[in-house]
């Protein structure tokens, strides 16, 4: 049922190359060129400027890109619905997730979900930038995703759990066994900042404690941050979720004023979501309740 011309158009737009699009789609370069040319003839519009070694969208192509994405997403939903109407135990659920949910939640959820629905094609899309993840769900590139409130787009969100933000210290730090890390320490000790889609979440801990951190390093990897803290290069702030089964020796202590983030599972619309997507969303709620005893 998939429109190959749309698939070829979207992949060339994404990669900027007919050759790379062919590799990723499993076609020949000539085949991709033929499909795009056929779409251009059908629409009577030039969609790409063919440069040596690449391709870029024309103004008309850029204008039509979100429309083609929308049509392709509708086609995927139609494919899933047709399978449901035929009473097939099949369907596709594409789940977007940021690092900590991809590592700590998705594997357990996927294992129990697929045990119940073995015919479902469950796919994982890892994105740490929440704006990108919201866009993926909004366009239909992902059927649902894990998000941290607030969510900018008008998505249907189901709250799952409050995840504490914790101070991470070297294991031999004088405050390693303290009941909390005082505000003065948060303001004066060298801070190793995680640069990712979660940065603003971590900064909320400092706002709630009324201090500004003294940033020594800024790093874009949770595990690199843990490694540097473990080596005694400073402290950091990470979520309780990513700190489960941490692979480095660390002291994990709450801040003086406790802070948490609220994680939700969101989809564009519960009303228009496929049965398989709704089943995964309901399963995720049950899994969280069972895992945390809620």
Secondary structure, 3 states (H helix, E strand, C coil): CCCHHHHHHHHHHHHCCHHHHHHHHCCCHHHHHHHHHHHHHHHCCCCEEEECCEEEECHHHHHHHHHHHHHHHHHHHHHHHHHHHCCCCCEEEEEEECHHHHHHCHHHHHHHHHHHCCCEEEEEEECCCHHHHHHHHHHCCCCEEEEECCCCCCCEEEEEEEEEEEEEECCCCCCCCCCCECHHHHHHCEEEEECCCCHHHHHHHHHHHCCCCEEEEEECCHHHHHHHHHCCCCEEEEEHHHHCCCCCCCEEECECCCEEEEEEEEECCCCCCCHHHHHHHHHHHHHHHHHHCC
